[in-house]
Amino acid sequence: MSDVGTWWLGLPRGQRAVVAVLAVLVVVNVGLAGLRGLVGGEPGGPASSSFGTGGDGLEGYADLLRAEGHPVTRLRTRPTADDLPPSATVVLADPSQIGTEEGAALRSFLAGGGRLVVAGAATEPVVAEASGGGATRVDGSPGDLRVWVPSADAGGAEQLAGDDGGRWRDIGPLLPLAGDDAGPAVVTGPLGGGEVVALADASLLHNENLGRADNAAFALGLAGPADRRVVFLESVHGFDAQGADAVPYPLRRALVTGAVALLVGVWAAGARFGPPEPQRRHLPPPRRDHVDAVAAALDRAGAPDVGTVPPDPHARGGVP
């Protein structure tokens, strides 16, 4: 029998059950990971991120820009002035957080003449600054949008689809590019020494809507000339996380599973670290052997023969 078989047979029943269950879980996880690698996993990623492959991601937008000749950078770290050259177009869509470093880098970028495309409710402060402080974003009813001002910013688009209903109010000197009867959904204007284009909803650029109406042409128009670099700010989607937060969830799950397997393995092997266990139980000796052993012990002690003991005179039938 192999060492593995001997080890397995030496385990108590409870430890065998634990090891078997854990082995099944590991095999299932490895099998599912391999199957996902062959057929592809579920689309996902942060909403409005150029890494997002789901319906609400912007990976399709990044691919479209590359196909049209735009150099594309997906910046995962917090930007510095060197990361945002004024000759580029920066895309900031549905940020989950805008830190002081990002804010300072964007102000420096705009002061140098850069072009900033913002989208989503969280970018309202940028639009308010461009409008002189009065612009706000409100939610309304979704609908198809008309491009009111044919321009290079709109890429020749006339109709836009996939709107989520966001509208700008009190835009001041900003120019409304597209909207409906409820108000403008896309506005533009100067900010610092550069230019800002603001979409009330990033949904017009999402993967699921990029092929609808004139959305693709509009998305290309936002980026500028075909040789203009486009930088997607991904630090605002959590890609600049440090330490354990920077480890992708599937890898964290695999590491936890491996750690549990290691602990259980050490626990299961613990039986080998003590005194050796007998191969079989030592049962009490048979009754005949017990009687013989007692007789031998009496004989060694010099006990008198029971046949030579004088009778007890007080016993029944005992007459002196």
N, C-alpha and C positions, 0 to 999 in steps of 0.2 A: 504494500500500500504506500502511496506517495506521502510526502511530508504534509501536503495540503489536506489529504484525506485523513491522516492521523490527527492533524490539528482540528479538523472539523468534527470528527467523532469525539474528540476530547472536550468539546465545548458543552456546557450545560444547555438544556433545552431552551431556556429563555434567551440566552445569548445567540443561539442559532436562529431563532425567530427574528431578533433585531437585525442581525447581519443579513438575513435573507431579504427582509423588507427594504433595507437600505440599498442592497445590491439591485433590487428591482427598480427603485427610484432612480439610481444612477444610470442604469441601462435605458430607462424610458427617456430621461433628459438628454442623454447622448444621442439616442435615436431621433428624437424630435429635432434636435439641433442639426443633425445631418440631413433630415428631410427638409427642414427649412432652407438649408443651403442649396438643395437640389431644385426645389420648386419655388423658393422665394417666400419670405415671411409676410406678415400683414404690413401694409403701408403704415407709416407713422412718422414721428418726429414732432418737434414743437410747431404750433400753429404759426403760419406766416414766416417760417424759417426757410432759407434756401436749402437746408438739409431735409426739410419735410417732404416725404414722399406720399403722404395722405392727401385727401381731397383739399384740405385747408393749408397745404404747404406751398412753398414757392420754388421747389426744385425744377418744375417745368419752366418757370420764368428764367431761372439761371441757365438751363439748357438752351432755351430759345435765344438768349443773348449770345451765348457762345456760338451757336449755329450761324448767327448773323455777323460774327466777327468781333464781338466785344470781348476784350480781356475781362475775365470775371475773377474777383477775389472774394472769398468767404472768410471774413475776419472773425476768428473765434476768441481772440484775446481782446482786452480793452484797448481801444485805439489810442494812438498818439498822433501828433501832428504829422509825423513822417509816414504814418499808415494811410493818411487821407490827403493825397495830393489834390490841389485845387483844380486840376484838369480832369478829375474823375467825377462820376455821379455816385452818390452814396444813397443806399436804400435802407430805410429804418421803418420796419413794419411791425405793428403790434408788439412793441417792446414790453417785456414783463418788468423791466427795471431800467432806468437810465441813471447811471451813477454820475458823480461829479467829474470823473475822468472822461467819460463819454461826452458829457455836456461841454467841457472845456475844449475837447478835440473838435467837436462839431462847430463851435463858435469860431475857432481858429480856421477851420476848413471853409466856412462861409465867408469869413473876413478876407480870405485869399481869392474869392471868386468861384468857389465850388458850387455844385448843383446838388441839392438835397431833396430826395423824394421820401416823404413820410406818409404813413397810412395807419389808420386805426384811431380809436378813442384816446389811447394813451399819449398820442402825439399832439393833443390839443394845446399844451403850453407853447410848442414851437409855432403853431399857427397863430396863437394869440400874440406872440411877440412880433411875428411878421405883420400882423394887422394893426399893430399899435396898442394891443392890450384888450381889444373888445371881442375877438372871435371866440365862439363857443361851438361845441358839437352837440347835436340833439339826435335822438333816435326817432325814426319815423317808419313808414310802411315801405317795404322793399318794392322795387319796380325797375323797369328798363330805363336807362338814362340816355339822354340826347347830348351830343357834343355841341355846345353852343358856339364855341369859337374855334373854327378850323385853324390849326397852327402846327408848328413842328412839335410842340409839346404833346399834341394829341395824336401824332403819327398818321394823320389823314383819316382817323376813325370818325364815324358818324353816330353809331349806336353802340351802347355798352350794356352787357347783361351780367346777372349774378350779384346785383347790388343787395346789401343787407339793410338798407334804410337809413343809414347815417347821413346827416345833412349839417352844413355849416351855417351859422347865424352871425350877423354883425361882423362881416369880413372886412369892413372898412375899405382900404384902397386895393385889396387883393382882387385879382381878376377871376371871375367864375369861368371855368372851362366846360364843365358838364354837370347835368342835374336833371331835374324834372320840375313839375309845378310846385313841389314841396320845398324847393330850394336847391342851392348848389351842393353837389357831392364831391367835386374836384375844384380846387382853387390854386392859384399860383401868384407869386409876387416876389419882389426883391427882399432879401434879408441879409444884413451886414453888407458885404460887397458881393455876395452871391445871389442865388435864386433858390426858392423853395417851391415845390409842388406838393400839395397836400390832398390825399384821398381820405374821405371820412371813413371808408371801410376798405380794408385790404382785400376783401373777397373778390374784387374785380381782377386781381392778379393771381388768385389761387389756382392750383392745378386743375380743379374741377371746372373752372370757368374760363380758363385761358383760351380755349378753342371756341367760345361762344361769341356771337355777334362780331364786333371789331375789337375785341379785347386784346388780341395778340398784337395788332398794329398799334393800339394805344400804349401797350406795355413797352414796345420798342421805341415809341416816340418819347416816353418818359426818360429813357436812358440817354438820349442824345445821339450824336453822330455815331456811325458804326465802329469807328476806331476808338471810341471813348471808353476808358476803363470804368467798370461798375463794381462797387464795393458793397457787399451785403454785411451789415453789422450783425454778427451772431452772438457777440458777448451779451447782448440784451436779452437773449433767449436762454441764458444759463450756461453757455459753452465755456465760460471762463472760470467755472467752478474749480476749487482747489481741494486737494486731499481726497477723501473717500467719495465726495460728491462728484468728482470728475470721472469716476469709474462708471462705465455704462452699466445699466441695471442687469442685463443678461450675464455680464462677467461677474458682477457682485453676487448674483444668485449662484453661479457656478462655484465661486470661491467659498461661499457659505456651505454649499453641499459638500465640497471637498473637505472642508474643515470638520464637518459633522462626521463624514466617513472616516477621517483620520482618528477622531476621538473614539468612535465606536470600535475601530480596529484595535486601538491601544487597549481599550477596556476588554475587548474579547480575547486578546492575547494575554491579558493579565494572569490568566490561570496558569500559564507556563512559568511565571516568575516565582512561584512558591515551591514547596517541597513536591517531589514527584508523587503523582496519584497512583494508587495500586491499579493494576489492570483488571482485577476482579475483587469482589467483596470476600472478606474472611468470615465465613459462617461459623456458628458454634459447632464444636465437635459432635459427632454422633453420641448417643446415650451410652453405648457399650464402651466406647473409648473413654468416656467420662468416668464410668464405674471402674474401669481398669486403672485409670490414673489415680483415683481416690485410694484404691487398694494398694497401689504401689507406694503412695505417700504414707499410708498407715504402716506398711511393712518397714519402710525406712525409719519411721519414728519408733519402732520397737513396740508396737501395741501388742498386748497378749492375745493369744489365740482364743477366740470366743468359746471353743470347745473345752478348754481347761479351766475355765472360771468356776470356782466352787459354788454350789447352789446356795441361794439365800434362804436361811432357815425360816424367815418370816413369809416366804412366798408360799402360795397355796400348794399343798402336796409335799412341802419340804419338811420332813421329820428328822430331827437330829439323831 
